[in-house]
Amino acid sequence: MRRYTSMRVGGPAKLLLYPVDRADISAMVRRLNDGAIPFRFLGNGTNIIVSDEGIREALVRITKMNRLSFQRTPGGAIAEVGGGYSLKRFIRECAKRGLGGLEKLYWIPGSVGGGVRMNAGSFGQSISDTLTGIDVLNEHGEIIEKEVRPEDFGYRASPVGRHECVISGRFRLKAADVKELERDMDCVYRERRKNHPMEYPSAGSVFKGVSGQSAWWFVEKAGLRGYRIGDACVSEKHTNFIVNLGHAKARDIAALIQKVKEEVFSKLGVKLEEEVELWGFNG
C-alpha cells in the first residue's frame, strides 16, 4: 500500500479492485458481500496510514469513477463530478470555465469523494459551501441519492457514514472572472508551499483542531517541533504534519502520533483527535 498512499508506507492489501461505473461498483460490493470478504473504499490515499503488516480487507478504489460534466444555469453552473475525480483537478476545471466557489480549496490533495466525506476546507471555505447533492453507495451495494445543505456538515464531518462511499457530487457554482480565480488559486498555492512541508511524503494535517484552535498550536506549545521516531518526524515547517523523511515505517508514524497525543495531554491538558485514518493497526 505504500504505492497507493501519500505517506508512502504500508504493507499488502488482500485485493485491490477498480470499478469503472455505478453498475460495476454496485455489483462488486454485492459480490464481496456474497463471498464474505470484508472491504473498504479507497480514493487517492492521501488521508490514511496503512500498517506495515497490511490489511485483511479488499480495497475498492474509486479513482476510475471520474466523470465530470457542467450544466449552465443563470449566474453560474451545476457541476456533477465523480467521487474518484482529483479535487485539485476539479477546481482547475471549474476555474477554466469561470466558475467559483471552490478556489480556496486548491491544492488540497485527494479525491472529490474524500473531500466531501471529511468536509475539506481551507482559508475560510469548505467543500460543503457549494455542495447540493451526493450519490452514496452503502455497504450493501445500494446507491442512495441525497440532497444536502451546508448545515448538514460540520468541522471535518459530513453525513456520509463510515462504511459509505461518495460516488458523485453536485455543486452549484457561481460565475466569476477567470483571471481573479487564477490569482486566488496561485495565492493559495504559494501559501501552501510556504507553510506546508510539500517536499516530503505526508498525509496532510494529522490532528483536528480543538475549540477553534488549530492543532499545530498545541503540538508547538508541547515542544514537539522536529521530534522524530525513526524517519517519522513532526515537521519543522508545520507541526500538524508528520512527514516521512525517507525510510519511515508505519509503526514509527503510529508511535509518533501516540507520543504527540500523550505529550499534549500531559503538558496542556488537551486531547487531540486524529484527522488521518489508521488502517490495519490493532487487528
Protein Blocks (a to p, Z undefined) as FASTA:
>chain_A
ZZmcfklpacddfbdcddfbfklmmmmmmmmmmnopacddddehpabccdfkbpfbdcdd
fklmccccddddehiacddddfklcfklmmmmmmmnopahjlmmgoiacjfklmmmnopa
eehiafklmpcbdcdddfkopacdddddfklpcehiafbdfkbccfbdcdddddddfklm
mmmmmmmmmmmmmmpcfkbccebjfbdceehiafklmmmmnopghiaehjbccdfklmkb
ccdfklacfklmmmmmmmmmmmmmmmnopacddfbdcehieZZ
